[in-house]
Amino acid sequence: MRVLLFGTYERGYPRNAQVAAALRRAGVEVTERHQPVWTGREQWRAGPRTAVRLLAAEARLALGPRADADAVLVGYPGHLDLPAARRVARGSPVVFNPLVALWDTLVEDRGRFRDGSVAARMLRRLDRWALRAADLVVADTQANAAHFAALGELERVESCLVGAEERLFTPGDATREPATALFVGKLIPLHGLETILTAARLRPQIRFRVVGDGQLRGLLDRRPPNVEHVPWVPYEDLPTELHRATCALGVFGTSAKAARVIPNKAFQALACATPLVTADTPAARELLVDGESALLVPPGDPDALAAAVSRACEDPGQLGAAGLAAYRKHASEEVLGRRWRRLIEDIL
């Protein structure tokens, strides 16, 4: 089977890299036709230069030759790539891997546009149109699949977990630092940074290491002494961070989107056998069992988070091993590769 990974997708984003790796693990020949637009954090800032770059990229994609593949897979973010994908597919099925709805991210989560504004309404229409333009939509969780199905008025949306790039994220031999909770990610409302900082104040004897930057960075100006902030760490160094930490933190936001996603960092922690503490949500329950493979706490509850971090620090070995077992059973590259291959074979 041959699959063409197509569009302006962010090549280094874990979801895109992981799908390609999983398909190749399943024996699928994956080629790429990529036009870079969203490369680097600075490129996500909307403006005239980004618009011109995007229009030029879409023109080059649409004018490209017919896809020499059994299916065309549009990666994330790829809402605007669907017309070009349908043109080059010439009858072959087009699979859309949206990961998130644009309205959820830019309106509800990051607040770039006010709900009810013209821009917000346009984003919702774009979400609906892009979902309907594909022959198959694949979400990252069953909770998100149900959301996409309702949003696009679709009868069928499939799901396949994100997983972790196993060329990097594997169990390590490094000695874990005592009583250290690691958070890695963009500082956006989805992640619940304020909840994490409040939990840190409740447990001054535990060190919290926050790796990342973003919209809520200002909250760190008032961080307690036991919170260390590192704005950026190379992606290849994240496994080392996870191997050293006593436990890893997922997301704790209270939005509807937060309840539907399992973040990249959760899979990466599990793959490294690092104990995971994250919010108890419908999406998390698709993969994890509270008290066995992870510690799940109510979203936005700093007291519960502080107690869970203390518990994780008491016996990290057992919790980490159980989390790794859950990852290998449900989200390894081998498991996800078989899932992706079967989904694509079903529509051929």
C-alpha positions as CSV (number, residue, x, y, z in Angstrom):
1,M,0.0,0.0,0.0
2,R,1.2,3.5,-0.8
3,V,0.1,6.6,1.1
4,L,1.0,10.2,0.1
5,L,1.3,12.5,3.1
6,F,0.2,15.8,1.6
7,G,-0.1,19.5,2.4
8,T,1.2,22.3,4.5
9,Y,1.2,20.2,7.7
10,E,3.8,21.0,10.3
11,R,6.3,18.3,9.6
12,G,7.9,18.2,13.1
13,Y,4.6,18.2,15.0
14,P,4.4,14.9,16.9
15,R,1.0,13.8,15.5
16,N,2.3,14.1,11.9
17,A,5.6,12.5,12.6
18,Q,4.0,9.7,14.6
19,V,1.4,8.8,11.9
20,A,4.1,8.5,9.3
21,A,6.3,6.4,11.6
22,A,3.4,4.1,12.5
23,L,2.3,3.6,8.9
24,R,5.9,2.7,7.9
25,R,6.0,0.3,10.8
26,A,2.9,-1.4,9.4
27,G,4.7,-1.9,6.0
28,V,3.0,1.1,4.2
29,E,5.1,3.0,1.7
30,V,4.8,6.7,2.8
31,T,5.9,9.5,0.5
32,E,5.5,13.2,1.2
33,R,4.5,16.2,-0.9
34,H,5.0,19.1,1.6
35,Q,4.9,22.8,1.3
36,P,6.3,24.5,4.5
37,V,4.1,27.2,6.0
38,W,3.7,26.5,9.7
39,T,7.4,25.7,10.4
40,G,8.6,27.3,13.6
41,R,6.7,29.0,16.4
42,E,6.9,32.5,14.8
43,Q,5.0,31.3,11.7
44,W,1.8,30.7,13.7
45,R,1.3,34.4,14.0
46,A,-1.3,35.5,11.5
47,G,-0.5,38.3,9.2
48,P,0.0,39.3,5.6
49,R,3.3,37.4,5.2
50,T,1.7,34.2,6.5
51,A,-1.3,34.7,4.2
52,V,0.9,35.2,1.1
53,R,3.1,32.2,2.0
54,L,-0.1,30.0,2.5
55,L,-1.6,31.1,-0.8
56,A,1.6,30.4,-2.7
57,A,1.9,27.0,-1.0
58,E,-1.7,26.0,-1.9
59,A,-1.1,27.0,-5.5
60,R,2.0,24.8,-5.7
61,L,0.2,21.9,-4.2
62,A,-2.8,22.2,-6.5
63,L,-0.7,22.4,-9.6
64,G,1.4,19.4,-8.7
65,P,1.1,16.0,-10.5
66,R,-1.5,13.4,-9.8
67,A,-0.7,11.4,-6.7
68,D,1.0,8.1,-7.3
69,A,-0.5,6.6,-4.2
70,D,-3.5,4.5,-3.0
71,A,-4.6,7.2,-0.6
72,V,-3.8,10.9,0.1
73,L,-3.4,11.8,3.8
74,V,-3.8,15.4,4.8
75,G,-1.8,16.2,8.0
76,Y,-2.3,18.7,10.7
77,P,-2.9,21.6,10.3
78,G,-4.5,21.0,6.9
79,H,-8.0,22.5,6.8
80,L,-7.1,24.6,3.7
81,D,-5.3,21.8,2.0
82,L,-8.4,19.8,1.1
83,P,-9.1,21.3,-2.4
84,A,-5.5,20.7,-3.5
85,A,-5.6,17.2,-2.0
86,R,-8.8,16.3,-3.9
87,R,-7.3,17.6,-7.1
88,V,-4.1,15.6,-7.0
89,A,-5.9,12.5,-5.6
90,R,-8.0,12.2,-8.8
91,G,-10.4,9.6,-7.4
92,S,-8.2,8.1,-4.8
93,P,-9.6,8.5,-1.2
94,V,-8.6,11.6,0.8
95,V,-8.0,11.0,4.5
96,F,-8.0,14.0,6.8
97,N,-6.1,14.0,10.1
98,P,-7.3,17.3,11.6
99,L,-6.3,16.7,15.3
100,V,-8.2,19.8,16.4
101,A,-11.0,22.0,15.2
102,L,-9.8,25.5,14.4
103,W,-12.7,27.1,16.3
104,D,-11.8,25.1,19.4
105,T,-8.2,26.2,19.3
106,L,-8.4,29.9,18.2
107,V,-11.6,30.9,19.9
108,E,-12.3,28.7,22.9
109,D,-8.8,27.8,23.9
110,R,-6.5,30.6,22.9
111,G,-8.9,33.5,22.7
112,R,-7.5,34.9,19.4
113,F,-11.1,35.7,18.3
114,R,-14.2,36.6,20.2
115,D,-17.0,34.0,20.2
116,G,-19.7,35.2,17.9
117,S,-17.5,37.4,15.9
118,V,-17.3,37.2,12.1
119,A,-13.9,35.5,12.3
120,A,-15.2,33.0,14.8
121,R,-18.2,32.1,12.6
122,M,-15.9,31.8,9.6
123,L,-13.6,29.4,11.5
124,R,-16.6,27.2,12.5
125,R,-17.7,27.1,8.8
126,L,-14.2,26.2,7.7
127,D,-14.1,23.4,10.2
128,R,-17.4,22.0,8.9
129,W,-16.4,22.3,5.3
130,A,-13.0,20.7,5.7
131,L,-14.4,17.7,7.6
132,R,-17.0,17.2,4.9
133,A,-14.4,17.5,2.1
134,A,-12.6,14.3,3.1
135,D,-13.5,10.7,2.4
136,L,-12.4,9.7,5.9
137,V,-11.7,11.8,9.0
138,V,-9.5,10.3,11.7
139,A,-9.5,11.9,15.1
140,D,-7.1,11.3,18.0
141,T,-9.7,10.1,20.5
142,Q,-13.2,8.7,20.4
143,A,-14.3,11.8,22.3
144,N,-12.9,14.0,19.6
145,A,-14.3,11.8,16.9
146,A,-17.8,12.3,18.3
147,H,-17.2,16.0,18.4
148,F,-16.0,16.1,14.7
149,A,-19.0,14.0,13.6
150,A,-21.4,16.4,15.2
151,L,-19.6,19.5,13.9
152,G,-19.4,18.2,10.3
153,E,-22.8,16.4,10.5
154,L,-21.0,13.2,9.5
155,E,-22.2,9.6,10.0
156,R,-18.7,8.3,10.6
157,V,-15.5,9.6,12.1
158,E,-12.8,7.1,13.1
159,S,-10.2,7.5,15.8
160,C,-6.6,6.5,16.3
161,L,-4.5,7.5,19.3
162,V,-1.5,9.8,18.9
163,G,1.3,7.7,20.5
164,A,4.9,8.7,20.8
165,E,7.9,8.6,18.4
166,E,9.7,5.5,19.6
167,R,13.0,6.5,17.9
168,L,13.2,8.9,20.9
169,F,10.7,8.0,23.7
170,T,11.7,4.8,25.3
171,P,12.3,3.8,29.0
172,G,15.7,5.1,30.3
173,D,18.3,4.0,32.8
174,A,18.8,7.4,34.3
175,T,18.3,7.8,38.0
176,R,15.2,9.9,38.7
177,E,15.6,13.1,40.6
178,P,13.8,13.0,43.9
179,A,10.3,14.7,44.2
180,T,10.3,16.4,40.8
181,A,7.2,17.0,38.7
182,L,7.8,17.9,35.1
183,F,5.4,19.9,32.9
184,V,6.3,20.2,29.2
185,G,4.1,22.2,26.7
186,K,2.8,25.4,25.3
187,L,1.5,27.7,28.0
188,I,-2.1,27.9,26.8
189,P,-5.4,27.6,28.8
190,L,-5.9,24.0,27.8
191,H,-3.0,22.9,30.0
192,G,-4.2,24.4,33.2
193,L,-1.0,26.2,34.2
194,E,-2.7,28.2,37.0
195,T,-3.8,24.9,38.5
196,I,-0.3,23.5,38.4
197,L,1.2,26.7,40.1
198,T,-1.4,26.5,42.8
199,A,-0.6,22.8,43.4
200,A,3.1,23.7,43.6
201,R,2.3,26.3,46.4
202,L,0.6,23.5,48.3
203,R,3.6,21.2,48.0
204,P,6.7,23.4,48.6
205,Q,8.9,20.3,49.2
206,I,8.3,19.1,45.6
207,R,10.1,20.8,42.7
208,F,8.0,21.6,39.7
209,R,9.9,22.1,36.4
210,V,7.9,23.9,33.7
211,V,9.4,23.6,30.2
212,G,7.7,25.7,27.6
213,D,6.5,29.2,26.6
214,G,3.3,30.8,25.3
215,Q,0.3,32.9,26.0
216,L,0.1,32.4,29.8
217,R,3.8,33.0,30.5
218,G,2.9,36.0,32.7
219,L,1.6,33.6,35.3
220,L,5.1,32.4,35.9
221,D,6.2,35.9,37.0
222,R,4.5,35.1,40.3
223,R,5.6,31.5,40.6
224,P,6.5,30.1,44.0
225,P,10.2,29.3,44.7
226,N,9.8,25.6,44.1
227,V,8.8,26.2,40.4
228,E,11.6,26.3,37.8
229,H,10.9,27.7,34.4
230,V,12.8,26.7,31.2
231,P,11.4,28.4,28.2
232,W,12.6,25.9,25.6
233,V,14.3,22.5,25.4
234,P,15.2,20.8,22.0
235,Y,12.6,18.1,21.1
236,E,15.4,15.5,21.0
237,D,16.2,16.3,24.7
238,L,12.7,15.7,26.0
239,P,13.3,12.0,26.7
240,T,16.2,12.9,29.1
241,E,13.8,15.4,30.9
242,L,11.3,12.6,31.3
243,H,13.8,10.0,32.5
244,R,15.0,12.4,35.2
245,A,11.6,13.5,36.5
246,T,9.8,11.6,39.3
247,C,6.5,12.2,37.5
248,A,5.1,14.0,34.5
249,L,2.1,16.3,34.3
250,G,-0.5,16.2,31.6
251,V,-3.3,18.8,31.1
252,F,-5.7,20.2,33.7
253,G,-7.8,22.8,31.9
254,T,-11.6,22.8,32.3
255,S,-12.6,23.5,28.7
256,A,-14.6,21.1,26.5
257,K,-11.6,20.7,24.3
258,A,-9.4,19.7,27.2
259,A,-11.9,16.9,28.0
260,R,-11.6,15.5,24.5
261,V,-7.8,15.2,24.0
262,I,-4.9,13.2,25.3
263,P,-1.8,15.5,24.9
264,N,1.4,14.4,23.2
265,K,3.2,14.8,26.5
266,A,1.1,12.1,28.1
267,F,2.0,9.5,25.5
268,Q,5.7,10.5,25.7
269,A,5.7,10.1,29.5
270,L,4.1,6.7,29.3
271,A,6.5,5.5,26.6
272,C,9.4,6.6,28.9
273,A,7.9,4.8,31.9
274,T,7.6,8.1,33.7
275,P,4.6,8.2,36.1
276,L,1.8,10.4,34.7
277,V,-0.6,12.7,36.5
278,T,-3.3,14.2,34.3
279,A,-6.9,15.3,34.4
280,D,-9.7,12.7,34.7
281,T,-11.5,13.2,31.4
282,P,-13.5,11.0,28.9
283,A,-10.5,11.1,26.6
284,A,-8.0,10.0,29.3
285,R,-10.3,7.1,30.3
286,E,-10.0,5.7,26.8
287,L,-6.3,4.9,27.6
288,L,-5.7,5.1,31.3
289,V,-7.0,3.6,34.5
290,D,-6.9,5.8,37.6
291,G,-4.5,4.4,40.2
292,E,-3.1,1.8,37.9
293,S,-1.6,3.2,34.7
294,A,-1.8,6.9,35.8
295,L,-3.2,9.1,38.5
296,L,-6.3,11.0,37.3
297,V,-7.5,14.1,39.0
298,P,-10.5,16.4,38.5
299,P,-9.7,19.2,36.0
300,G,-8.9,22.5,37.6
301,D,-8.5,21.0,41.1
302,P,-5.1,22.1,42.5
303,D,-5.7,20.2,45.8
304,A,-6.3,16.9,44.1
305,L,-3.3,17.6,41.8
306,A,-1.0,18.3,44.7
307,A,-2.1,15.1,46.5
308,A,-1.6,13.0,43.3
309,V,1.9,14.4,42.7
310,S,2.8,13.5,46.3
311,R,1.5,10.0,45.8
312,A,3.4,9.6,42.5
313,C,6.6,10.7,44.1
314,E,6.2,8.0,46.8
315,D,6.4,5.0,44.4
316,P,7.2,6.1,40.9
317,G,8.6,2.7,39.7
318,Q,5.3,0.7,39.9
319,L,3.2,3.5,38.4
320,G,5.7,4.1,35.6
321,A,5.8,0.4,34.7
322,A,2.0,0.1,34.6
323,G,1.8,3.2,32.4
324,L,4.4,1.8,30.0
325,A,2.4,-1.5,29.8
326,A,-0.8,0.5,28.9
327,Y,1.1,2.5,26.3
328,R,2.5,-0.7,24.7
329,K,-1.0,-2.3,24.7
330,H,-2.9,0.6,23.2
331,A,-0.6,3.2,21.7
332,S,2.7,1.8,20.5
333,E,3.8,2.4,17.0
334,E,3.1,-1.2,16.1
335,V,-0.5,-1.1,17.4
336,L,-1.3,2.3,15.9
337,G,0.3,1.3,12.6
338,R,-2.0,-1.6,12.3
339,R,-5.0,0.6,13.1
340,W,-4.1,3.3,10.5
341,R,-3.5,0.6,7.9
342,R,-6.8,-1.0,8.5
343,L,-8.7,2.3,8.4
344,I,-7.2,3.2,5.0
345,E,-7.7,-0.3,3.6
346,D,-11.4,-0.1,4.5
347,I,-12.0,2.8,2.2
348,L,-9.9,1.6,-0.7
